[in-house]
Amino acid sequence: MNTYDQWSHPYPVDPRYSKRVAYFSMEFAIAQPLKIYSGGLGFLAGSHMRSAYELNQNLIGIGMLWKFGYYDQERNEDQTMRVQLQRKYYPFLRDSGITVKVTVNSHPVYVKALYLAPEIFNTAPIYLLTTDIPENDYLAQTITHRLYDGEHAARVAQSIVLGIGGAKLVEALGGADLYHMNEAHAMPMAFQLMEQFGDLDEVRNRVVLTTHTPELAGNQEHETAFLRDMGYFNGLSHETVVRMTGMDGHMFSHTLAALRVARVANAVSRLHGVVSNEMWDSNPNICRIKAITNAQNTTFWQDRTLRAALDEGDDARLVERKKQMKDELFKVVADQTGKLFDRDTLTVVWARRFAAYKRADLLVRDIYRFTQLIERSDRPVQVIWAGKPFPTDNGAIEMFDRLVRFSYKAANFAVLTGYEIELSRLLKQGADVWLNTPRRPREASGTSGMTAAMNGAVNFSVNDGWIPEFARHGENSFIIPVADPTLPEHEQDEADYQHLMRILEHEIIARYYDDPQGWLEIAKQGMRDVVPGFDSNRMAQEYYEQLYNADVGS
């Protein structure tokens, strides 16, 4: 292993944030040119890195350099979705001089760390790990090719590289006081720390966890023997692994293990904190789960001209700037679909990861009623969908393609591809209404609505994730009433749909067209309420106060 004993920050560290923290995440959404993310987990991590930079925190990011990224979302001849895998090249990354070795399936694998300097994108220093180097055979090189590879062995190998390789990288940099796992993907890190320190209490004192997934099915499990053969436990004895994780059975839960090796964990909204504690509380010896609500970086996401107009009380300038931002979004709509949208028409956007529980198709549950909605001439409505399904989730891809087929002949209904950072920014800036329709309480946080509100889009949402902490119906947003959770899912869907359409048809459309000043006040109130409470500078500060510096019991 090469040595590079440098914990490098180009800024003087603020004494409040002096503890050395290494933040491990499988994905980082930093900027459009660096395509190493899939969705919300990466967007959170990217905003965290930007806020750590703005607050002069003594923190570094540890991630993976995905050669093919997640995937590029392209179109087939009929405009339905096609998965495109394309090699990426990033000349702005520097060789850190550090290469470490891990063992995967009894074979040595060399892991090189590339360095993203803070001045490139205004982030904390970030080290990105790759196995795609000549020292490895082809199979080992492919470990860092695809984010969330669909093959189980590849996914476990990726966790080994991030966790064990990342911990060895941090050791080469001089070590850290705290190791922060953004989800349990980096769990093997704890086994490397156990080898390094030889003391379970010392390991626990150094590890913290952010948990995101509010349902047991979303927290991965694997056969223990399979993980042992893969090298997941870093060569530790079975007895040591059991002592660390409390698991001696056939199956190994990654999240439960992480909750047992961490000194403290956080959920990503207050509601998610309640759900997470209920979900895991029956398991002995887990750490405390606090609630630190996710947030997004205002400096990066909010349009400055729009914010200046708000701060200066210049309503005319704010309205005109919002229409200019709609024009920019509509250029993309025209380019991708040939449809010409109107800046004066109410524009509803649904844009996020396509997954069944997010219910992208709830608005078209009754296609006849939806058609009537968008075809009315007196109070027209434009609707845009965008988002990436998991590339092997055939149900989600079919939902996306079904929306595309619905949209063929509708002049004011568009489905966009390429949902990455820049399209996300345009959609949030160009939306009048940001629609969010998950089955409650399965949306842990849902931060896209934060950045939409920063840009004058009015949230229209199920009361899930961060929304209960922000929303006041008719004042800064519109809220779909909570459906009876004891009902079967299809009945909950029907109840949510009826409330959605009632509010859209009788409150939102009416307010937008009949009371434009009232609509503007709602948008402005959302902009005021979302900052600073849901700016990631608040979140990054709370991480230090409640996770890194706080006593475990506080």
N, C-alpha and C positions, 0 to 999 in steps of 0.2 A: 504494500500500500504506500503510495506517495504521500508525503506530508505537506500540508499547506496550512500551517498553524496561524490562521487569520480569520477572525470573526469580523468581516469587513462591513462598515457602514460609512457612507460619505458625509454623514451629518453627526453633530454632537448629540449624544443620547440624552434625552430628558431624564433627570434623576427619578421621576415618578415611574418611569418605565425601564429601569436599569437591569432588571432580571433578564438573563439571556434565555430566549424562548425560540425553539425550533418548531415550526408549524408544518405538519405533514398533511398533504391533501393529494388525492389521486388526480385532481383537475384544478386548474386555475384559469379563469376567464379574465385575462389582463387587458387585451386589446385585440382588434380584428386581425392583425397580421399573425398572431400567435394562437393557432387553432389546436389547443390541447384541452378542450373542455367540451362537456355535453349540455349542461344546463345549470339548474339553480345552485347545486353544490359548488360548481366552479365560479359562478357569478358572485356567490358569497365570499369565496376565498380570494377572488380578485379584488373586490372592494376592501376586504380586510387588509390586503397587502398595500393598497393605496393609502388607507388610513394610517397604517403603521408608519408609512413614510411621512405623512403629513404631521403626525404626532411625535416624530423622532423616537420611535420605540426601538428597543434593542431586540429585534425579532428578525428571523430569516424564514423564508419559505422553502420547503423541500417538496418537490413534485416530480413528475415524470415527463419526459420529452417524447410525446407520441408521434412516431414517424408518419403515420397516416391520419393522425388526429382522431376524431370520433368518426365522422364520415362527412362527405360533401353531399348535400341534398340537391339532386338534379331532377330533370324531368324526362320522361319517356315521350315518344311522339305524340301521344294523346294527352300530354300534360300531367299525367299521373306521376307519382314519385319514383325516382330511381336512386339507389344508393351508389355513390361514386367514392372509391378509395383512391386517394392520390397522395403520393409522397410529398412531404413538406420540407422546405429548406429555410433555415433561419440564420443568415449571416451575422445578425446582430448579437447572437449568443457567443460567449467566449469560453474557451477551454479553461476550467478551473485549475487544472493540473492535478486533480484528484481522481484516482481510479481505485475502487475497492473490489473485493471478491466476496461473493455469496455462493451458497451451494443450493442448487435446485435439482431435485430428483437425482441426488448423488453425483451431480456433475458440477464442476466449477463454472461460475458465470461471472464475468468481469463487468463492472458497472462504472461508467464514466459520468462525471458530474460536469454539466455545462452551466455557465453562470449568466444570469440575467441581471445586468448592472442596474442599479436604481434609477439612473438618469435616463434610461431608455424609455420607460413608461411611467416614471414617478411612482415606483413601488419600493417596498423594503427589498433587500437583496433576496434573490430566489435562485436556488440550485435545482436544475432539472436533470434527472437521471436517465441514462440511455444504456441499453445493452447492444445497440446496433453499431458495433465496433469490430474491427478485424480480429481482435483477440478471441472472439466467440465464434462458435459454429453457427450455421444458419438458424437452427431451431432456437438457440439462445438469443440470437439477434432479434428474433420475432417477438420476444417477450414485451418489448416496448414499442411495438408497431401500432396496435389498435387499442384505444381506450375502451374498457369494458368488453374485452374479447368474449365472445359467446361460449368459448370452450373452457370447461371448469379448470383444467390443469393450467391453462394460460392465465386465468384470473388469479389463481393461487400463486403462481410464479410472479405475477405483477405485485401482489401484496408482499411477497418475500423481498423483491427488489426495493420497493418503496420503504418497507419497514426495517429490514435488516440492513440493506444497502444504505438507506437514508441515515440510520443510526450510526453506521460506521463512518459515513461522510461527516456527520456532526462531530464525531470523536476526532476526526482528522482536522477539523476546524478549531479544535480546542475545547469541545464539549459545550453542553447547554445546561442551564439550571432546570428548565422545564421542557417537556416534549408534549406538544399539543396535537392530538389526532383529530382531524376533521373527518368524522365517521371512523368506523373500525377497520377500514381498508389497510391501515398501516400497523395492525395489531402485532405482527411478528417483531416490530420494534421492541416491544416489552421483553421478548425472549433474548434479544441481543443485549439489552440493558442488564438483564439478569446475569448474562455471561460476563458483562463488563464490570458490574458492581458486586455481584455475588450475594446480594442481600435484598430480600423481597420488600422490606420496608423502605429501603432506599429507592427501589424502582417505583413503588407506589407514590413516594413523595415527589417524584419527578414527572409523573404522567397525568395529563388531563385529557378529557374527551368531549367532543361535541357530537351529540347524537341527533340525527335528522328524521329517521323513518318512523312514523307513528303507527306501524302495524307489524305484527310478528312476522308475517310472510315476507316482508321486505328486508328483514335482517338475516343475512346469509348463515346457513349451516352447512357443514361438510362432514363426511366421515372422518373420525379422528385418525384412523389408520392411514387413510389417503393423505391427510395433511402431514402426518409423520413421515411418510415415504417421500413426499414432495420437499421436505426440509423446512416446513413452516415453523417448527418448534426450535429451529436453530441448533439441533443436536442435543438439547436438554433432555434429561431423563424423564421418563413418564411420571415419576413421583414428583419431580420439580414442577412440571406442567400442571399436574393436578393441584399441587399446593398453591400455585399462582392463580389458577382459573376456577378451581372448585369443580372441574368437569372430569369425570372418570368413566363416562359412558361411551356409547357407540358414536354419537353425534356430537359435534363441537359447534357451539354458537359463538360467532365472532364478536357480536355486540355484547353478549353477556360476559364473555371473557374480558373485553375491554372495560366494562363497568366494574369488574372485580380487580383489575390491575391499576385502575386510575385512582388518584386521590380525590378527585371531584369531577363531575361531568355537568354539561349544560344541555338543556333542550333549547329549541330555537324560537319559541314564543311562549307566552304565559299559558295558553291553552295546551300547547304541546307539552309543557312541563307537567300539567295535570295528567294528560294522557300517558306520557312516558312513565311517570311514577306509578300510575295504576297498572301499566303494562308489565313493569319489571319488579314491582315491590314485593311480590311473593317469592322472589329469589333471594336467598341469604347472601350476606357479605358483599352486596354491591355498594358502590360509593353513592354519595348524595348526588341527586340530579337537580340542579338549579335551573332557573329559566332566564336566559339572556336572549332577548329577541333579536333575530337577524336584522340586518340593515344593509343599505347600499351607499356607495360613495357619492355624495352630492357634487363634489368638484368635477367628477368624471361624467355623471349622468345628467345633471340639470342644465338646461339651456340658459346661458348667462343673460342674454337679452331679455328673455321672458321673466327671469327672476328680477332683473333690474327694473322692469316695468312694474312688477308687483310692488317692490320696495318703494318705488317713487310714486305709487298711486296713479300711474298713467294707464287707465283702463283701455283707452283707444290704442295705445301702443301694444298693450298686452294682447288684445283681440287680433290686431293685425299680425303680430308675430306668430300667434297660434295658427292663423290661416297660412302664413308663409311656411310653417313647418308641415302643415297638411299638404301643401303643394309639393314639398320635397318627397313626402311619402307617396303621393299619388303618381309621381314620376316613376317610381319603382313598380307600382300597380300597373301603369300603362306599359312599361317595358316588358313585364312578365306576362301580362294577360291581354293586352290590347284594349283595356277598359279605361275610360276617361272619367275619373271621379271628380266631384264638385266640392270646392273648398267651403261652401256655405251649407252643405248637407251634413246632418248628424251622422258621425262616423263611429261605428262600434267595432272594436278590435278584440278578438280572442287569440292570444299568442302565448304559447308556452309549450312545454314538452307534451307530446301526444301520449297519454296513458289512459287506460280505461277509467280510472277513478276521477280523472280530471274532466271527463264528459265534454269533450270538444263538440259533440253533436247534440247537446241538450237543446240549443236554440232551434235546431231543425227537427225536433222530436215530432212535430206536426208540420210536415213540409208544405201543406196547403196554407196553413196559418202564417208560416214564415214567408211564403211567396206573396201573400196579401200584404204583409208588413213592408217588404222591400219594394213592392210595386205601387204603393200609394203615391199619388202625385202631389197631394196637398202638403204632406209632411214627410218628405222622402227620408229613407234610411240607407246608408251604405254599410256593408259588413265585410270585414277582412279577417281571415284566419291565417295563422302561420304557426309553425312548430315542427320539431323533429321527433318522430317516433323512434324507439329503439330499433336498430336496423333489422333485427330478426323477430320483432313483435308484429306478426302478420295481422293480428286484429287491429292494432293501432294504425298500421299502414293502410289497411283496407278502409278504416274510418277516414283517414286523410284523403284517399283516392275517391271515396264516395262523395266527399265534399267537393272535390275537384269536378267530378261528373255533374253534380248539382249545379255548379257555377257556370257551365259551358255557355248558356244562352242568357244569363242574367247580367245586365249591364252594371249593376251596382253591388255585386257579390263576388269577391275575389279570394283565392287561396294562393298564398305566396310560399315559395321555397327559399332555402338559404337562411334559415332563422339562426343567425349568429349575432355577435355584438352590435354591428352597425345596423343591421335590419331591425334588431330589437330597439335600438335607440330611435330610429325613424318611426317605428310603430308607436312607441310611447309618446313621442313628440307630436305625432300626427293624429292620435286617437282623441276623440271627444269622450268616449266611454270605454273604459278598460274592463272587459267582462271576465269574471272568474267563477267557474262553476264546479268545483270539486265536491265529492261526497264528504260531508262533514263527519268525523273530524280527521280526515286522512291527509289534509294539506298541513304539513308541519309548520310552514311559515308562509311561503308564497311571495317572495320579495319583488316580483315584477310589478306588482301594484304600487309599491313604494316609488319606484323610478317613474312610473306613469304619473302618479300624483305630483311628483316634482316638476313635471312638464305640463301641468294644466289639464291632464286627463282625469275624468271623474270615475272613481272605482264603483263598479256595480258587481257585487260579489256575494257569494255564500259567506256566512259569518264564521269563517274558519281561519286558522293560522294567525297571522298578525292582525287581521282585520278587526277583531273585537277590541284591540288596544287603540285603534285609530278611528273607527268609523262612527259617524253620527248620521243616521238616515235623513236625507233631505237637507243636510247642512254642509257636509264635506264629501258625501258619497251616497250610494243607494245600496240597501242591504236586503238580500233574499232571506225571509224568515226561516228559522231553523225547523227542518222537518222532524217529525217524530222518529227518533232513532230506533224504536222498536218495530217499525214497519218493515216489511220486505223491501229490498233495494228498489225494485221496479215501482213500488208505491211511493217511496221517498223521491225517486226521480220524477214521478208525475206531479207530486206536490211542489217540488222545487221548480219544475217547468211552469206550472200554472202561476206561481208567484212571480217568476221571472217575467213572463209575458204580461201579466197584469201591471207590474211596475214599469216595464219598458213602454207599453202602449199608453198607459194612463198617467204616468208621472214623468218619466224621463223625456219622452218625445214632446209632451205638452210643455214641460218647463223649457226645453231647448228652443222651441219655436214660438211659444206664446209669451214667454217671460225671459228674453235673452239676458237681461241684466241679472235676474235671479239665477240663471244658469252660470253666468260669469262669477257670481258671488260664491257659488258652490265650488267651482274650480279653484278660485283664489283661496278659499278656506282650506281646501285640501293641500294646496301648495304651502300654506302657512303651517298646517298641522303636521305635515310629514317631516319637516326640518325644524329643529335638529333631532327630534326624537327617534327618527328612523334613518338618520345619517350614520354611516358605519364608523365615524369617529367616536360616537357614543358607544357603539358596540366594542370597538377596539379598546377603549378606556375601561369598560366594564370587564372585559376579559382579564386585564391586569388586576383590577380591584377585586373581582369575585372568584377568579380561577387561579391566577398566578401568584398574587401577593397575599391573598386571604388565608387565614387558618381554615383547615378543612371543615371545622364545625361552624364557621361563621356564615 
